[in-house]
Amino acid sequence: MLQQKIPATVITGFLGAGKTTIIRNMLMNAGGKKIALIINEFGDLGVDGDVLKGCGADNCTEDDIIELTNGCICCTVADDFIPTMQKLLERDVKPDHIVIETSGLALPQPLVAAFNWPDIRTRVTVDGVITVVDSAAVAAGRFADDHDKVDAARAEDASLDHESPIEELFEDQLTCADLIVLNKTDLLDAAGIAAVRAEVTGRTHRKPAMVEARNGEVSSLVLLGIGAGTEDDIDNRKSHHELEHEALHESGAAHDHHHDHDEFESFVLKLGAIADPAAFIDRLKPVIESHDILRLKGFIDVPGKPMRLVIQAVGTRIDTYFDRPWTSSEKRETRLVVIGLHEWDFGAVVEAVQGAAG
């Protein structure tokens, strides 16, 4: 009898879309399935994995959560992801389902293609790729260039790219999806949601299923058990980079074989205790806006509070909540991951965030 393949779900989506929240809710409502998680983050501080470890789900213990914090998983498939999968499959007790959360800057296509690796293909199948969308950010035009302005610029210089790195990545993540989750719809009215649906639909030639969500609340029955076998359909979900590579290959032009994320940078900033988090957040908002910080997340040490304060910023929209007590084995300090575009003034950003902390 052939051994049944373990299903794996890839959850992707741009920075701050709500991937970790969706996974946290899924773990708490997985119907007893034993879940293994592979969490990838852009930056050296594993915020998402640490948050998920604290959720207390019996079906996903700390031993079942594997963190890859050395960059974007799509660029380190052979070096990191495949060995991680092999070790996971060698365990005596196999998971019922594997969930992979990509970095918000990752292309899902190379990751899905890795499931055709001979040692993995016979034992695991991609149940589905779920792309999480920050509906409020889409409504605000965060992923869209001013196309009239771009067209005018291209009329002057035809060598200019049509799309920004963010816009291109957004489209690639949508193109690979089996299911698109329009998250944070509670921040929009009906007309806004309809506009987001139209915008997202127009961004990919494929038309995957689409569901709406508030606060990352999506039924596990929807997320798990899609049965897409996505690894067999990867040729229909090519990224901009792959299409450009093919076009240059056909023309005989020189081209770069590697996909990277040189357009983005991140750093981890360690600060002292912050006595007034509300005041810190008020001072942080103009810093985020003026320095075009894409994402800020981490943990805050609040004096007199036994629990650590999680901070999650997407643009100037900032959420905080206490998640768990500080443990005796960890140092109490404020640690933040800051992610932005490559062109930023690193020193000025560090100084501004430190200034906001007081």
N, C-alpha and C positions, 0 to 999 in steps of 0.2 A: 504494500500500500504506500502511495506517495505521501510524504509528510506535507501537511498543509503549511503554506507559507505564512509567516507572521506579517500582518498588515502594518504599514508605517504611514503616518500622516505628516506631511510637511506643512508647517504654518509659517507663512511669510507675510510681508507687509512692511511699509516704510516706518521709519523711526516714530515711535509714539502712537502707532495705530491702535494698540491695545492687545497685542498678541499674548503677553504674559497674563493679562487679566482673563482672557478667554481660556487659556490653558488652566489657570487656577480654578475657574468655575467648572471646567470639564473634569478635572481630577476629583472634585468634590461630588460629582454626579456621574461617575463612570460605570455605575451598575456593577461594581465588584471586579471589573477588569483590572489586571495587573499591568500598569503602565510604566514603561521606561522612557525617560526624557533625555534628549540631547539638546542642550541649550548653547547657542553660539552668540557671542556678543562682540561688537566692535569697540575695543578698549580692553584694558587689563583688569578692570574691576567688574566682577560678575554679579551685577545687581539683580538681574532677572532670576538667575539660578538661586541666589540667596533668598529672594522673595518666595519662590516656589518651595524651597526646602522648609519654609516656615508655615506652610499651609496645613500641615498635619494630616494629610490624606493617607490612610492606611494602605491604599493600593499603589502608592508611589512613595517609597521611603527615600531617605537621603542617599542610600546606596543605589537607588534606581535613577538618580539624577546625575548626568554627566555634563560637565561644563567645558566648553572650548572657548577660551577668551583670548586667543592669540591672533585674532583678525577675522576676516570674513570667510565663512565656511566654503563659499563657492570658489575661493582661490586656494584652498588648502585641502581639497577633496582627497587627493592621494596620500598626503602626509598625515592628515588628522582624522578626517571623517571615516574613511574605510577601515583603518586600524581600530578605531573606536567601535565601529559596528561589529567587526570580527570578534573583539573581546566580549562584547555584549552577547553575541550569539554563542560564545563558548561557555556561558554560565550554565550551571546545572539546572537552575530554575529559569526557564525562558519567559519573557514577558508575553502577555496576550496581545499587546499593541505597543508600537514604538511611536513616539511623537517627537518631531524635530522642530525646534523653534530657531529659525534663521535670524541672523543679524538684520536689522532694518535696512542695511545697505547691501544685502546679498542678492545675487541673482539666483533664483531657484533652479534654473535650467541645468547648470552643471551638477548640482546636487542630485536632481532626479536622474540624470544620465548615469551617475555613479551607481545606481541600483542595478545597472546592467553589468556591473563587475562580476565576473564568473562566480566568485566565492560568495557573493551576496544574492545574486539573482535567483539562485536555486532555493533560497531560504526566506527571502523577504520580498514583498511586493509593495509598491506605493499605492496605498488605499485611496489617496487623494492629496492634491495640493490645495490648501486653503489660503487665500489672500485676504488679509484684513485691511480694511480701508478706513482711515480717519475721515468720516463724512464731513465734519465741520471744517477740516483743513481743505478738503476738495472744494467745498462751497465757498471758501475764502479765496480760491484761486491759487493756492500754494503750489500746486503741481503743474500749473499751466503758464507757459510763457505768454507774453503779449505778442500774439502772432502777427498782428499788423505791424508792430514795431520791428519784429524779426524779419518779416518779409521786406520791409523798407531797407533794413540793413543789408540783407542779402542782395538786394538790387544794386547796392554799392559794392559789395564784396561777396561773390558767389561761393567763396570758400568757407564762409561762416556756417557753423552747424545750426540746424533748425531747432534742435531741442537742447535744453539744459541737462546736466547730469541727473538732476532730481527727476525731471519730467520723463527722461528716458528710462530710468530705473523703475519708476512708477508703472509705466506701460509694460515693461518686461515682467514685473511681478503679476500684473493682471493677465498677461498673455499666457502665463503658465498655469493659471488657476483652473481647478475643477469646481470650486465653490468660492464665491466672493462674499465676504461678510462686510456689509456696510455698518460699521460700528459708530457709536456716539450719535445715533440719530435723535436722541433726546435733546440735543443741542440745536436742532433744526425744526422748522415747521414743515407742513406737508409739501409746500411748494419747493422748499429747499431740498428736501429729500428727493423729490421728483427730478430736480435739476442735477443732483449728484448721480442719480441712476443714469440719466441721459449722458452725463459727462463720462462716467465709468464705462458705459456700454460703447461709447464712441472711441474708446482708447484701445480696443483690442478687436481683431478680426474674428476671434472666437467668442462665443456667447455662453459662458458658463452660468450655472445657476447662481442666483443672488438672493441673499437674505439680509434682513435688517436686524440690528442688535442695539441694545442699550447696556452700557457698562459691561460689555463683553459677555452678556448672557445669551448663550446659544446652546440648545439642547445637545447633549452628547450623542443622541440618536441621529442628529443631523451631521455632526462633525466626524463621527466614527462610523465606518461601514459604508462608505461611498462606493467602494469596489471599482475604482476607475482603472487600476493597473496602468498608472500614468507613465511608467518607464517605457511602455510599448508605444507611446504616442508622442515621445519627446520631439520628433522631427516636425511636428505640427505646431510647436510652441517655441520657436527660435527667438532668441533675444536680438536686440539691435546689434550687439557686438557680433553675434554669429552671422547675421545677415550681411553686415558690412564686411566681415571677413570673407564670406563667400563671394561677394561682389568684387572685392579687390583681387581675390584669387582668380576669378574668371577673367578679369581684365589684365592680369599679369603684373599688377602693381605691387610694390613692396608693402608689407603690412606686418603689424605686430600680432603675434600669436597669443599674447597674454591679455587676460582681462584683469584690471586692477581697480583700486579705489583711490587713486592719487588725488581725486577731486575732493576727498573728505579727510579730515583729521580729527583726532580725539586725544584727550589727556585726562588724567585723574588728578583731582585737586584735593588735598587734605587740609582741613581747617580745624580750628578749635571748636569748643562748644558754642552753640548759638542760643542765647537766652531768650530771644524774642523771634521765633520763626516767622510770625506774621509780618513783622517789620522787615525781616530779611527778604521775604517774598516780594513785598512792595518795592524794595530797592532793586531786586533782581530783575523785575519785569522790564524796566527801561534798558538794563544791561543786555538782556537777551535780544531785545528789539534793535538796539543800536549796533550790536556786533553780529547780528544775524546768526545767533546760536540756534542750530536745528533741534538739538535735544540736550536736556540736562536731567540727570537722575542720580540717585544715590541715597545715602543715609545721613541724618542729622543727629548730633548729640545735643539733647536739650537738658541743661542742668536741672537736677531735681526730679527728672522723669526716669523711671526704671526701664521704660521701653524706648526703642530707637524709632525715629521718625523717618518714614520713607518719603522722598520727594521725587515727583515725576513732572517734568516740564516739557510740553510740546509747544514750541513757540512761546508766547506769553501766557498760555493756559497752564496753570500750575496746580497740581493736586498734592496733598500731603495726608498721611495717615500713620498712626502707630501700628506696627505689625507684630512685634514680639519683644520680650525683654532682652536687654543686653546679656550675654553670657559671661561667665567668669573667665573664659579662655580668650575673649576678644577685647581688643583695645577700644575704649569709647572715644570716638572721634568723628568728625564730620568728613565724609568722603563723597566726592561728586565726580561723575563722568560727564565731560562736556564735549559735545560733537558739533562740528561746523564745517563749512567749506574751506578748501585748502588756502584760499586767498586771505584768510583772516590774519590779523596782527596778533600773534600768539601772546606776546608779552602784555599787550593792552587788554586782551581778554582775561588773562589771569589776574591782572591788577584790578580790573573792574569787578570781577566776581569776589575777589578778596575784599574789596572796598564795600561791596554790598553786605558782606558778612559782618562788617563793623570792626 
